[in-house]
Every structure is written in structure tokens, then in C-alpha cells.
């Protein structure tokens, strides 16, 4: 079989690193695009030991001409769009940047594929945040309506429907993975999950700091990032493009996440954590969870690592860093 070529936008992030590793293990030639590849460290790729097996390019998804040149050069069989501003909290401070990078960037990629290489398979990273607040015990699937409550979620929802439009109007193999929260030791420090685990590790090592958090009553469906990237690869390999929810189906409060992180180091979280109202978001999802039954049926994929094990793995990695 001829080796397939994948081009990943947003390769510098957590998902980009794990997806690169996954594709390389399955025999792909992997290219990665970042806005300023020459000045990035690509720590995730380095940590996973695959940086020297990825060809990197400096390209922004907001530059259509540059995208045309890149596709002509790489001739990818598959494109994975993991780029765009990805922080829910930051999206309240930068709503226009969040919308522009996620929506215009996605539209540019779709249009470039349509005009330059329409046989390219396209994956778009969507988010469980698009569903908004779900009722107690409710889990969203692919038929659940989007009700975004943040600029980030609104942008992701818009990009999702752009993908549907191009798939149905131009017969592209284009699909979106609606991923609920998925974590790993490669999460950037600005994300609350990494912030929590890193603080617990430092305190266990002797730091006298106090961890300040916002609303710890919120509930989320947390999974393990490498597992979710395996689901992404499988959905792009389908003959027919389909959108999929990826989730564990189990919801936990942020307080439970905090307690698990501190308990891993033999600490009582209540002795080290304070609530700061300034960290509350203007609008918030109280509870969400995903139903990945379609992925189980069509992809033979199920999330096996739930929140307690996710926290333990992140804590072990953080302790090793220290």
C-alpha cells in the first residue's frame, strides 16, 4: 500500500502531538503546520519522541494563498484542523480573535481543499462545549441541539456547520469530532486541569502556595487525550464521512478533580485551595457529559480512561517533571 500523508494544523498543541504519534505508528508521513514554526519549541512532539519524524511548516490558516502553496507542496491525503484559539476562558477576553481563528481558519481550509485537492479527507476539531448546559444525568449525542454559552463554543458551533455545508454541497469527505474534555500531561499550564495538578505536585514537594480557583461546582466529562486521537484517526478512515461525539459518558465536578489531584500526593485539597470570584466566567456550563454510542457502533471505540485515572497519570508526570 502507498504511504498516506497527513497534514496537521495546530500541531504544537496537546492533540497535535498525540495525533502525530498515532499517525506515525500507523505508517503515515506526517506534516505539521503552525503560525510560526521556526520559533516554537514543539514540546509535545519532543516529549513523545516524534519531532524528528514530522515535517514542520510555518503557515496560518488565515492566509489562503499560503494554504494553496502548502497543499500543492505536501499533497496531503488527509488534513486535520486542530488549530484556532482553544481556551474557553480566554475566549471571553478575546471573542473576535477566537471567532476569526476558528471559523475563518476552518472555512479557508475547506475552500482550499474544494478548489485545489477535493479528494483530501478533512477532519475538524469541534467541542462538547457547543451543547451548552445539559440537565442532570443528560448526555449529549450527535442529535442534541447546540446551545453555546461562550464565544469559544459559538465559534466551534459555527465551524461545525461550515463543515456540514461543504460536505453536503461539494461532496467533500469532511467531518467533525465533537470532543468533550480530554486531558494529558501535555496540557498547557494555562488550562485549569494542568494548573490544579501542577500546584498539587509543587505543594507536595514543599511549596507553601495556595491554589486559587473559580467555580469548583461545575461538572465535566473528562477523558484521556491519546484515546480520543485514536478515535479521530478511525473516523477519518471511514469510507463515508460522519460526525462523532467522543466522551466517557461520566460527569465529575471540578471539586472532585481537585480532590483526586491532591489525594494523589496525600494532601487534603481543602487546606490548600481557595475560591476567587474574579476567576468565575461571565457565563458557565453547570454540567455536561457525552454519549459516544455512535463511535462505539461505527468505530468500535470506547473511552476506557475516566477522570480518576486521568488525574493519576497527570500527577505522576508532574511529579516526574519536578
Residue pairs with C-beta under 8 A, 6 or more apart in sequence:
3 27
3 28
3 29
4 27
4 28
4 29
4 77
4 78
5 28
5 29
5 30
5 31
5 74
5 75
5 76
5 77
5 78
6 23
6 28
6 29
6 30
6 31
6 76
6 77
6 78
6 79
6 80
7 31
7 32
7 33
7 70
7 71
7 74
7 76
7 78
7 79
7 80
8 16
8 19
8 20
8 30
8 31
8 32
8 33
8 79
8 80
8 82
9 32
9 33
9 59
9 61
9 79
9 80
9 81
9 82
9 83
9 105
9 109
10 16
10 33
10 34
10 81
10 82
10 83
10 84
10 86
10 125
11 17
11 19
11 20
11 32
11 33
11 34
11 42
11 45
11 54
11 56
11 82
12 32
12 34
12 40
12 42
12 44
12 45
13 44
13 82
13 86
13 186
13 188
14 44
14 184
14 186
14 187
14 188
14 225
15 82
15 125
15 182
15 225
15 228
15 229
15 232
16 32
16 44
16 45
16 80
16 82
17 42
17 44
17 45
17 47
17 48
17 50
17 186
18 44
18 48
18 184
18 186
18 225
18 226
18 229
19 80
19 82
19 229
19 232
19 233
20 30
20 32
20 45
20 48
20 50
20 53
20 54
21 48
21 50
21 226
21 229
22 226
22 229
22 230
22 233
23 30
23 233
24 30
24 50
24 53
24 54
26 233
29 55
30 50
30 53
30 54
30 55
31 54
31 55
31 56
31 57
31 74
31 76
32 42
32 45
32 54
32 55
32 56
32 57
33 56
33 57
33 58
33 59
33 61
33 70
33 83
34 40
34 42
34 56
34 57
34 58
34 59
35 58
35 59
35 60
36 58
37 56
37 57
37 58
38 58
42 51
42 56
43 186
44 186
45 51
45 54
47 185
47 186
48 186
55 74
57 70
57 74
59 66
59 67
59 70
60 66
60 105
61 67
61 81
61 83
61 84
61 101
61 104
61 105
61 106
61 108
61 109
62 100
62 101
62 104
62 105
62 108
63 108
64 108
64 111
64 112
67 108
67 109
67 112
68 112
68 115
68 116
71 112
71 113
71 116
71 117
71 120
72 116
75 117
76 117
76 120
77 120
77 121
78 120
78 121
78 122
78 123
78 236
79 109
79 113
79 120
79 121
79 122
79 123
80 123
80 125
80 232
80 236
81 105
81 106
81 109
81 122
81 123
81 124
81 125
82 125
83 101
83 105
84 98
84 101
84 102
84 105
84 106
84 155
84 159
85 91
85 94
85 97
85 98
85 101
85 102
85 152
85 155
86 152
87 152
87 190
87 191
88 129
88 150
88 152
88 153
88 281
89 192
89 281
90 98
90 152
90 190
91 98
91 150
91 151
91 152
91 155
92 150
92 151
92 281
92 282
94 151
95 151
98 151
98 152
98 155
99 151
99 154
99 155
99 158
101 155
102 152
102 155
102 156
102 158
102 159
103 155
103 158
103 159
103 162
106 124
106 159
106 162
106 163
107 159
107 162
109 122
110 122
110 162
110 163
110 166
110 172
110 174
113 120
113 122
113 172
113 174
114 166
114 170
114 172
118 170
118 171
118 172
119 173
120 172
120 173
121 173
121 174
121 236
121 241
122 163
122 172
122 173
122 174
122 175
123 174
123 175
123 176
123 177
123 232
123 235
123 236
124 159
124 160
124 163
124 174
124 175
124 176
124 177
125 176
125 177
125 179
126 156
126 157
126 159
126 160
126 176
126 177
126 178
126 179
126 243
127 152
127 153
127 156
127 178
127 179
127 180
128 140
128 178
128 179
128 180
128 181
128 221
128 245
128 247
128 288
128 290
129 148
129 150
129 152
129 153
129 156
129 285
129 288
130 146
130 147
130 148
130 153
130 156
130 157
130 160
130 178
131 140
131 144
131 145
131 146
131 147
131 288
132 146
132 147
132 148
132 149
132 153
132 285
132 288
133 147
133 149
133 285
133 286
133 287
133 288
134 140
134 144
134 285
134 287
134 288
134 289
135 287
136 287
138 289
139 221
139 247
139 249
139 289
139 290
139 291
140 178
140 245
140 288
140 289
140 290
140 291
141 245
141 290
141 291
141 292
141 293
141 294
142 178
142 243
142 244
142 245
142 294
146 153
146 157
146 160
148 154
148 156
148 157
149 283
149 284
149 285
150 281
150 283
159 176
160 176
160 178
160 243
163 174
163 175
163 176
163 243
164 176
164 243
166 172
166 174
167 173
167 174
167 175
167 241
172 241
173 241
174 241
175 235
175 236
175 238
175 241
175 242
175 243
175 244
176 243
177 228
177 231
177 232
177 235
177 243
177 244
177 246
178 243
178 244
178 245
178 246
178 290
179 228
179 246
179 247
180 220
180 221
180 222
180 223
180 245
180 246
180 247
180 248
180 288
180 289
180 290
181 193
181 220
181 221
181 222
181 223
182 222
182 223
182 224
182 225
182 227
182 228
182 246
183 191
183 193
183 194
183 222
183 223
183 224
183 225
183 310
183 314
184 224
184 225
184 226
184 310
184 313
184 314
185 194
185 313
185 314
185 317
185 318
186 225
187 193
187 194
187 225
187 314
188 194
189 195
189 198
192 213
192 214
192 254
193 222
193 257
193 314
194 314
195 211
196 211
196 213
196 257
196 258
196 261
197 261
197 311
197 314
197 315
197 318
198 318
199 207
199 209
199 211
199 272
200 211
200 261
200 262
200 264
200 265
200 267
200 269
200 272
200 315
200 318
201 265
201 315
201 318
201 319
201 321
201 322
202 209
202 322
203 209
203 211
203 262
203 265
203 267
203 272
204 265
204 266
204 267
204 319
205 319
205 322
209 272
210 272
210 273
210 274
211 258
211 272
211 273
211 274
212 273
212 274
212 275
212 276
212 279
213 254
213 258
213 273
213 274
213 275
213 276
213 279
214 275
214 276
214 277
214 279
214 280
214 281
215 254
215 275
215 279
215 280
215 281
215 284
216 253
216 254
216 255
216 258
216 273
216 275
217 253
217 254
217 255
217 286
218 253
218 254
218 284
218 285
218 286
218 287
219 251
219 252
219 253
219 254
219 286
219 287
219 288
219 289
220 251
220 252
220 254
220 257
220 285
220 288
221 247
221 248
221 249
221 250
221 251
221 252
221 288
221 289
221 290
222 248
222 252
222 257
222 306
222 307
222 310
223 246
223 247
223 248
223 303
223 305
223 306
223 310
224 303
224 304
224 305
224 309
224 310
224 313
227 303
227 304
227 305
228 246
228 303
230 301
231 244
231 246
231 295
231 299
231 301
232 246
234 299
234 300
234 301
235 242
235 244
235 295
235 299
238 298
238 299
242 294
242 298
244 292
244 294
244 295
244 298
244 299
245 290
245 291
245 292
245 294
245 295
246 290
246 292
246 295
246 301
246 303
247 289
247 290
247 291
247 292
247 303
248 289
248 290
248 292
248 303
248 305
248 306
248 307
249 289
249 290
249 291
249 292
249 303
250 289
250 306
250 307
251 287
251 288
251 289
252 307
255 269
256 307
257 307
257 311
258 269
258 273
259 269
260 307
260 308
260 311
260 312
261 269
261 311
261 314
261 315
262 268
262 269
262 272
262 273
263 269
264 311
264 312
264 315
265 315
265 319
292 301
292 302
292 303
295 301
295 302
296 302
305 313
